[in-house]
Amino acid sequence: MEPAHRQGPRVSLQRSLMGMHSTDAPFLSLSAYIILTFPISLAARIIGGREVKPHSRPYMAYLIIQNGSKPFFSCGGFLIRPDAVLSAAHCLLAFHGRKLRITVILGAHNIRGRERSQQKFRVRQWVIHPKYSRDGFKNDIVLLKLKPKARINKNVQLISIPRRMERVIVGTKCEVAGWGWTSVPGHTTNVMREVELKVQKEEICQNLFKNYQRQSMICVGGDSSKKGDSGGPLICKKKAHGIVSHGRERHPSPEVYTNISYFEPWIREQLRKGHSPGPFVPGRPPGAAALRGAAQAG
């Protein structure tokens, strides 16, 4: 049995209905179903926070992870290149061993609306970090490659990632955006919301999570009930420094985020294996010429 302060990822379970647009499907309110079925914490979303100005976070991605017509998971993600989205590995491994159909939606504000700004993609390939471990959610990162490439415009844009080992300092105020529950127990929202969180001392998470790793993880949160959205980005000073990974169930403690700067060489290597216009440059998005090429290709 797991301890009472069971830690785990936060994913949202929804129902996919035959003949309906996937984002028209209602949220399942039975979070207990997930807790009893899988060794994870609450099927959580953005807890607390506020609605953002529509399309003010144009790098945000909404992942739909399906297995046939059965209920589907959703997670957050973010666009780092016209053909590449980063998210948390645990989002794809909730139903380990099953054949998955993954859809990415960009340019959304109301995820269940039929907004003209939305771009929808089937994921042609994804790469989970080879050392991902369910034990402590180590190396909780996945790169998803889109086909076709995203059309870059005012509603769909890229977010920079930090260079190798470029860490944020303790006390830095950061933001995490996403869709879904706004409180515990869950009241749902379909529009994008955002919470402000602070980077915490490493010792806090080391005391709470036995598998916490200083180099590859970031301790984020505080003593409030605000929570992040699984797979979503931790934005600090206009860069995506972290990926929402896991926390303690029903507990107002800090959460653990994947430290993107630690994985920058791995991300760069995976992108190099693809076929995209323009080079991937850590610390800033591709140049304007590359973006024009991507938009034309899409």
C-alpha positions as CSV (number, residue, x, y, z in Angstrom):
1,M,0.0,0.0,0.0
2,E,1.1,3.6,-0.6
3,P,1.6,6.0,2.3
4,A,-1.2,8.4,3.2
5,H,0.6,11.3,1.5
6,R,0.6,9.4,-1.7
7,Q,2.3,11.4,-4.5
8,G,1.4,11.3,-8.1
9,P,0.7,13.2,-11.3
10,R,-2.3,15.3,-12.0
11,V,-4.3,14.3,-15.1
12,S,-7.9,15.0,-16.1
13,L,-10.2,12.1,-17.1
14,Q,-13.0,12.9,-19.6
15,R,-15.4,10.9,-21.6
16,S,-15.2,10.6,-25.4
17,L,-18.7,10.3,-26.9
18,M,-19.4,8.8,-30.3
19,G,-20.3,11.3,-32.9
20,M,-19.1,14.3,-30.8
21,H,-16.2,16.6,-31.1
22,S,-13.8,15.4,-28.5
23,T,-13.7,18.7,-26.7
24,D,-17.5,18.7,-26.5
25,A,-17.3,15.7,-24.1
26,P,-18.2,16.4,-20.5
27,F,-15.7,16.3,-17.6
28,L,-16.1,13.2,-15.4
29,S,-16.8,14.5,-11.9
30,L,-15.8,11.2,-10.2
31,S,-12.2,12.0,-9.3
32,A,-12.4,9.2,-6.9
33,Y,-12.6,6.8,-9.8
34,I,-9.1,7.8,-10.8
35,I,-7.7,7.7,-7.3
36,L,-9.1,4.2,-6.7
37,T,-8.1,2.9,-10.1
38,F,-4.6,4.4,-10.5
39,P,-1.9,5.1,-7.9
40,I,-2.0,8.8,-8.5
41,S,-3.2,11.9,-6.7
42,L,-6.4,13.9,-7.4
43,A,-7.3,14.2,-11.1
44,A,-6.4,17.8,-10.7
45,R,-6.2,20.9,-12.9
46,I,-5.5,24.5,-12.3
47,I,-6.6,24.9,-8.7
48,G,-7.3,28.5,-7.8
49,G,-6.0,31.4,-10.0
50,R,-7.9,33.5,-12.5
51,E,-9.1,33.4,-16.1
52,V,-6.5,34.8,-18.5
53,K,-7.1,37.2,-21.3
54,P,-8.1,35.1,-24.4
55,H,-5.1,33.9,-26.4
56,S,-2.6,35.7,-24.1
57,R,-0.8,32.4,-23.6
58,P,-0.4,31.4,-27.3
59,Y,2.2,28.7,-26.6
60,M,-0.3,26.6,-24.6
61,A,-1.3,23.1,-25.9
62,Y,-4.2,20.9,-24.8
63,L,-3.4,17.2,-25.1
64,I,-6.2,14.6,-25.6
65,I,-5.0,11.0,-24.9
66,Q,-7.5,8.4,-26.1
67,N,-7.8,4.6,-26.2
68,G,-10.6,3.9,-28.7
69,S,-14.0,5.1,-27.5
70,K,-13.1,4.8,-23.8
71,P,-12.8,7.8,-21.4
72,F,-9.8,9.9,-22.2
73,F,-7.1,11.8,-20.3
74,S,-6.2,15.4,-20.9
75,C,-3.0,17.2,-20.0
76,G,-1.4,20.5,-20.7
77,G,1.7,21.0,-22.9
78,F,3.5,23.9,-24.7
79,L,4.8,24.6,-28.2
80,I,8.6,25.0,-28.4
81,R,8.9,24.7,-32.2
82,P,6.3,24.5,-35.0
83,D,6.4,20.8,-34.9
84,A,7.2,20.1,-31.3
85,V,5.3,20.1,-28.0
86,L,6.7,19.3,-24.5
87,S,4.6,17.7,-21.8
88,A,4.9,15.3,-18.9
89,A,5.7,11.6,-19.6
90,H,3.2,10.4,-17.0
91,C,0.3,11.9,-19.1
92,L,1.0,9.3,-21.8
93,L,1.7,6.4,-19.5
94,A,-1.5,6.5,-17.4
95,F,-2.7,3.5,-19.5
96,H,0.7,1.9,-19.9
97,G,0.8,-0.7,-22.7
98,R,-2.3,0.4,-24.5
99,K,-2.4,1.8,-28.0
100,L,-2.9,5.5,-27.7
101,R,-4.4,8.1,-30.0
102,I,-3.0,11.5,-29.1
103,T,-4.4,14.8,-30.3
104,V,-2.9,18.3,-29.7
105,I,-5.0,21.4,-29.8
106,L,-3.3,24.8,-30.1
107,G,-4.8,28.3,-30.1
108,A,-7.5,27.5,-27.7
109,H,-9.1,29.6,-24.9
110,N,-12.4,27.9,-24.4
111,I,-11.3,24.3,-25.0
112,R,-14.9,23.0,-25.5
113,G,-15.8,25.8,-27.9
114,R,-15.4,25.7,-31.7
115,E,-13.0,28.6,-31.9
116,R,-11.7,29.6,-35.3
117,S,-8.3,30.2,-33.7
118,Q,-7.9,26.5,-32.8
119,Q,-5.5,24.2,-34.6
120,K,-5.8,20.5,-34.2
121,F,-3.1,17.9,-34.8
122,R,-2.6,14.2,-34.7
123,V,0.7,13.4,-33.0
124,R,2.9,11.4,-35.5
125,Q,5.5,10.5,-33.0
126,W,6.4,11.0,-29.3
127,V,9.6,10.4,-27.4
128,I,9.4,9.6,-23.7
129,H,12.7,10.1,-21.8
130,P,14.4,6.7,-21.8
131,K,15.0,6.9,-18.0
132,Y,11.5,7.9,-17.0
133,S,10.6,6.1,-13.8
134,R,7.1,5.8,-12.2
135,D,9.0,5.5,-8.9
136,G,9.2,9.1,-7.9
137,F,8.4,10.4,-11.4
138,K,12.0,10.8,-12.4
139,N,12.7,12.2,-15.8
140,D,9.0,13.1,-16.3
141,I,9.3,14.6,-19.8
142,V,8.0,13.7,-23.3
143,L,8.5,15.4,-26.6
144,L,5.6,15.2,-29.1
145,K,6.1,15.8,-32.8
146,L,3.2,17.3,-34.7
147,K,2.0,16.6,-38.3
148,P,1.5,18.9,-40.0
149,K,3.5,21.7,-38.4
150,A,1.6,24.4,-36.5
151,R,0.7,27.6,-38.3
152,I,2.4,30.4,-36.4
153,N,0.1,33.4,-35.9
154,K,-1.1,35.8,-33.1
155,N,-2.9,32.9,-31.4
156,V,-0.3,30.2,-31.8
157,Q,3.3,31.0,-30.9
158,L,6.4,29.4,-29.4
159,I,7.8,29.7,-25.9
160,S,11.5,29.8,-25.2
161,I,13.2,27.2,-22.9
162,P,16.3,27.8,-20.8
163,R,19.8,26.8,-21.7
164,R,21.5,23.9,-20.0
165,M,21.5,24.2,-16.2
166,E,20.0,27.8,-16.3
167,R,18.0,27.5,-13.1
168,V,15.5,29.9,-11.6
169,I,16.4,31.2,-8.1
170,V,14.4,30.6,-4.9
171,G,11.6,33.1,-4.5
172,T,11.1,33.7,-8.2
173,K,7.4,34.3,-9.1
174,C,6.2,32.1,-12.0
175,E,2.9,31.3,-13.7
176,V,1.2,28.1,-14.7
177,A,-1.8,28.1,-17.1
178,G,-4.2,25.3,-18.0
179,W,-7.8,24.2,-18.2
180,G,-10.2,22.2,-15.9
181,W,-11.0,22.1,-12.2
182,T,-10.8,25.4,-10.3
183,S,-11.2,24.0,-6.8
184,V,-11.2,20.8,-4.7
185,P,-13.7,19.1,-4.9
186,G,-13.8,20.0,-8.6
187,H,-15.8,22.8,-10.2
188,T,-14.9,22.8,-13.8
189,T,-14.1,25.5,-16.2
190,N,-13.5,25.3,-20.0
191,V,-11.5,28.5,-20.3
192,M,-7.8,28.9,-19.7
193,R,-6.9,29.9,-16.2
194,E,-3.6,30.7,-14.6
195,V,-2.0,30.6,-11.1
196,E,1.0,32.4,-9.8
197,L,3.4,30.3,-7.8
198,K,6.9,30.7,-6.2
199,V,10.0,28.6,-6.6
200,Q,10.7,27.1,-3.2
201,K,13.8,25.9,-1.4
202,E,15.0,22.4,-2.5
203,E,15.1,21.2,1.1
204,I,11.3,21.5,1.4
205,C,10.6,19.1,-1.4
206,Q,13.4,16.8,-0.3
207,N,11.7,16.4,3.0
208,L,8.3,15.7,1.4
209,F,9.3,13.5,-1.5
210,K,11.9,10.8,-1.0
211,N,12.8,10.6,-4.7
212,Y,13.2,14.3,-5.2
213,Q,16.3,15.1,-7.3
214,R,17.8,18.5,-7.1
215,Q,19.2,18.7,-10.6
216,S,16.3,17.4,-12.6
217,M,13.4,18.8,-10.5
218,I,12.1,22.1,-9.3
219,C,10.2,22.7,-6.0
220,V,7.3,25.0,-6.7
221,G,4.3,26.3,-4.7
222,G,3.9,27.3,-1.1
223,D,1.4,26.9,1.7
224,S,-1.7,27.8,-0.5
225,S,-4.1,25.4,-2.3
226,K,-3.1,26.6,-5.7
227,K,-2.0,23.8,-8.0
228,G,-0.6,23.4,-11.5
229,D,-2.0,21.5,-14.6
230,S,-0.2,18.3,-15.4
231,G,2.2,18.6,-18.3
232,G,1.8,22.4,-18.4
233,P,4.7,24.8,-18.4
234,L,6.1,26.8,-15.4
235,I,6.7,30.2,-17.0
236,C,9.4,32.3,-15.2
237,K,10.6,35.5,-16.8
238,K,9.1,34.6,-20.2
239,K,10.7,31.1,-20.4
240,A,9.3,27.7,-19.8
241,H,11.5,26.5,-16.9
242,G,9.4,23.6,-15.7
243,I,6.8,21.0,-16.4
244,V,4.1,20.2,-13.9
245,S,4.9,16.7,-12.7
246,H,3.5,15.5,-9.3
247,G,2.5,16.4,-5.8
248,R,0.8,15.2,-2.6
249,E,-2.8,14.2,-2.7
250,R,-5.3,16.7,-1.2
251,H,-2.4,18.5,0.5
252,P,-1.5,22.2,0.2
253,S,2.2,21.5,-0.1
254,P,4.6,22.4,-2.9
255,E,4.6,20.4,-6.1
256,V,7.4,18.9,-8.1
257,Y,8.2,20.2,-11.6
258,T,10.5,18.7,-14.2
259,N,13.5,21.0,-14.6
260,I,13.6,21.7,-18.3
261,S,17.1,23.2,-18.3
262,Y,18.5,19.9,-17.1
263,F,17.0,18.1,-20.1
264,E,17.9,20.8,-22.7
265,P,20.6,18.6,-24.4
266,W,18.1,15.7,-24.6
267,I,15.4,17.9,-26.1
268,R,17.9,19.4,-28.6
269,E,18.9,15.9,-29.7
270,Q,15.4,14.7,-30.2
271,L,14.6,17.8,-32.3
272,R,17.7,17.3,-34.3
273,K,16.3,13.9,-35.4
274,G,13.2,15.5,-36.9
275,H,12.8,17.4,-40.1
276,S,11.7,20.9,-39.3
277,P,12.5,24.3,-40.9
278,G,15.2,26.2,-39.1
279,P,17.4,25.2,-36.1
280,F,16.2,24.9,-32.6
281,V,18.1,27.4,-30.4
282,P,17.9,27.0,-26.6
283,G,16.9,30.2,-24.9
284,R,14.9,31.7,-27.7
285,P,12.4,30.5,-30.4
286,P,13.6,29.9,-34.0
287,G,14.2,33.0,-36.2
288,A,11.5,34.8,-38.2
289,A,12.6,33.1,-41.4
290,A,12.0,29.7,-39.9
291,L,8.6,30.7,-38.6
292,R,7.6,31.9,-42.0
293,G,8.7,28.6,-43.5
294,A,6.7,26.7,-40.9
295,A,3.6,28.8,-41.5
296,Q,3.8,28.2,-45.3
297,A,4.5,24.5,-44.8
298,G,1.4,24.2,-42.6
